[in-house]
Amino acid sequence: MSRRRRFRHAVRIGGFTLVELLVVIVVGSLVVESVFRLVISQQRSYVQQREIVDLRQNLRSAALMLASELRGIGTDDLISIARDSLTLRSIVGSALVCRHIPVGGSSTAEYVLSLDAGELLAAAGDSVLVFAAGAAWLEDDEWKVLRTESVAAADTLTPRCSWGGRPRKSLEIEFSGDTAGVAVGAPMYAFRGKQYGLFQSGGRWLLGQRSGGSWEELTGPFASPKAGGLVFRYFDSSGAATSNPGNVASVEITLTGETNRALWKDGAGGSPRVHTETYRTRVALRG
């Protein structure tokens, strides 16, 4: 074998040809691209599942909050109703009357209360429901609605309110209205008008509540009110639709939630879109 042929044989044994190198590069690129696409697909799938789980949790929590508020009120506790909002009397605190403070020549009455739970404030629209015993028969006992005029701490008073021999947090409160029959030991519940509805913040629609002031965020996001993000339907005791708050016996709540970000849909072309889902429930008022 000549020297030139031996050299060519050695080159073929010890290296790759240009064609072989190009084939390796192309195959490697295809493998890397496939792995990259798989990682991107898995990441999108994870993000999509997380967003949908968050969406469904928001829907359930919103429905639970609204249903809980409605189940605790009576048919006369709805202040106003609308398609996308409602205002109701919400219990904010409870107390017991432990002393009456005589006030001469005044249209108001003052009492010292033992605070049991929550809070009693003198905000705009605050009222209380207090038990008033009648003269002789159970039939003339009643719950009276009184307007709260002022509330002040009364822990420095002597003697302080105490039940079972233990001092309790005391409040001095002034009411306007008919207080006849309100005696020591009478239970009292404070309530406040509270509105539920959707409000816009940061370009998204959120479920919120407010008591005469600014909205307080509860959960979200939801579709806009025009798109049915929150819809209330009201029914009387016969099941017929009603627009009179005093006749409402049950409320149907429909919520349409949105994901926080646009999602890609598997097998669908085009650009990513916000995913929406709807939840509906119906709640009977206490009666």
N, C-alpha and C positions, 0 to 999 in steps of 0.2 A: 504494500500500500504506500502510495506516495505521501510525502510530507504534507502537501496541501489537503489531501483527502482526510488524513488523520486529524488535521486541525479543524476542519468542518465537522467531523464526527464528534470531536470534543465539545465544540460549541453547542451542538444540538443536545448533547447529554447534560451540560451544565447550566442551561438557562431557558428562558421563555422567548417565544417568538412574539412579535408585535401584535399579531392577531390573537394569540392566546391571552396576552395581557389586556387587550381591549375587551375580550369576552369576560374575563374575571371582573373588570371594572363595571361593566354593564350589569352582570348578575349581582354583584355586591350592591350596586345602586338600587336595583329592584328590591332586594331584601331589606335594605335600610328604609326605603320608601314605604314598603309594606308594614314594617314595624312602626314607623312614624305614624302612618294612618291608623293603625290599631290603637296606639297610645292616645291619639287625638279623639278617636271614636269612644274609647273607654272614659276619657275625661269628660266629654260632652254628655255621655250617658250618666255619669256620676252627678254632674251638675244638674242635669235635667231631673233626676230622681230626687235630689235634695230640694230643689225648688218646688217640685210637686208636693213633697211631704210637708214642707213649710206652708204651702198654700192650703192644704187640707187641714192642717193644725189651726191656721188662722180662721178658717171657716167654722170649724167645730168650736173654738174658743169664743168667737163672736156670737154664734148661735146660743151657746151655753150662757153667756153673760146676759144677753137680751131675754132669754127664756126665764132665767132665774129672777130677774127684776119683775117680769110680768106675772110670774106665778105668785109672787109675794104681795100683789096689790089686789084691791077689790074693784068692782065695776065702776065705782065712783071716784077712783084715784087717777084716772086718765084726765089730764088737764086739757091737752089738745092733741089731735091726731092729724097726720098727713100721709101722703103716699110714701115719702122717703124719710120721715122723721116722726117722732112722737115725744110728748112731754108728760111725765108722770110724777106722782108724789112718791119720793123715795125715803125710807126710814134711815135716819142718820144717827139716832141715839135714843136711849131709854133711861128713865129715872123714876124715882118715887118721891112724892111730896112728904117732907118731914116737918115743915113748919109754915104757918101762914103769918105774913107780916101785915097787920092792919094799916091801911092807908086811907086817911080821911079826906073827903072832898076831891077825890080823883076818879077818873074813868078807867083806871088800870088797877090791877091787883098784883101784889108781890108775894112770892113764895120762896122758901128755901128748899132746894131739891137735893136728894142723894143720887149722884150720877151712877147709873148701873153699867152702861155700855155706850160706846160711840162718843158723840159730842153734841152739845146744845149751843148754838150760836144765834146771834141776832142779825143774820144776813137778810138781804132783801128777799121777801117771799117765804121766810121761815115761819113755820107754824107748828103747833103741837096738837096731839090728840090725847085728851086727858079724861079719865073716868070720873063721872059725877054721880054720886049716890042720890037717889030720890028720897022722898019723905018717909015712905013706909013700905012700899011694895017693890018687888023686883021689876015690875013692868014700867016703873018710872025712872029706873036707872038708865043712864045714857053715856055715850062718848061724845065729848064736846071738842070742837075745833077752835083753838084760841090763837091769836096772833102774838108772836114773840116781839116784844118791844126792846128789851135790853137783857143782857146776861152778864154777870160779873162773878168772879171767884168769891166764895164765902167761907173759905177754910179758916179764916181768922175769927169768925163769929163764935160766940160762946152762948150756949153749948153747940158743938158741931153735930151734924147729922151722924147717927150711929144706928146700926142694925145688928142685933145679936151681940151687943156690947163692944163692937169694933167700929171706930170712926170711919166714915166714908168721905170721899171727895164731895164737897158741897158747892152748890151754885145758888146765887141769888138771882131770881128771874122775875121779870115784870111782863104781865100779859094784858092784852085788851080783849074784851069780849065778855060773854056771860060766864062767870066763874061760880055761880050758885051751885052748891052741892060738891064742890071740889074740897075734899077733906084730907087730913094727914093720912098717909098710907096709900093715897090714890096713885095708881100707875100712870105713867105719862110716856108718850112716844113723840119724838121730834121728827118732822119730815120736811123735805125741801123739794121744790120743783126741779126736776132733772130732765134735760133733753138729750135724746140719742139720735144720731144721724151721721152722715158722711161730711167730712170737710177736707179741703185740699191743702196739702203741705208738701213742698218740694216737688211739685208736679205730679204727686200721687194722691189718690183718694183714700182716706183712712176713716175707720170707724171711731167716733169720739163721743164724749159726753160733756155737758156744760150746765152750770147752774147760774145763768145770768151773765157769766163772764166769757173768757176765751175757751176754746175747745181744748179738752184733754184727750190725748191719743190713747186709744185702747188697743187696737190691732189693725192690720191691713198689710198690703194694699188691696183695694177693691176696684171694680169697674166704676165708672162715673155714674151719678144718679140717673142721667138720661139713658145710660146703657143698662140700667137695672142693677147697679151695684148693691143697693139696699131697697127692698120694696116691702111695705107693710100692707096687709089686707085685713079689714076688720069685719067681724060677724057678730050678730046678736044671738040671743039664746035659741032662736029657731033655726040658726044657720044661714040666715039671709045677710047679705052685705049691708053695712051701715056706715054712715059718716058722722053719727052722733056719739061723742065720747061716752055719754052716760048710758048708752045702750050696748056698749061693746062687752061681749062675753068671751070671745076668743080672738086671737090675733095670729095671722099667718105671716111668717117671716121668710123672705127669700133673699139670700145673699149670693152674690157673684164675685168671687175673688180672682185676683190676678197674681201671677208669679212676679218676683222682684226684677227679673231680667227676661229678655227675649230668649226663646229656646229654639234650637234646631229640631225639626221633626224628622224621624227616621223615614227614609224613602221618599221624602218630599223635597222638591227643589225650591228655589227662591231664597229669600232672606229669612232669618230667624224671626219668630213672632212671640208676643206675650201669650202665655197659656192661661186660659180661664176655666173655672169650674163653678157649678152652681149647687147650693145646698138650700133645702127648704124644710121648715118645720112649722108646727102649729101648736100654740100654747093656749090653754084655758085659764082665764083669770080666776081668782079665788072666789068671786061671787059676792 
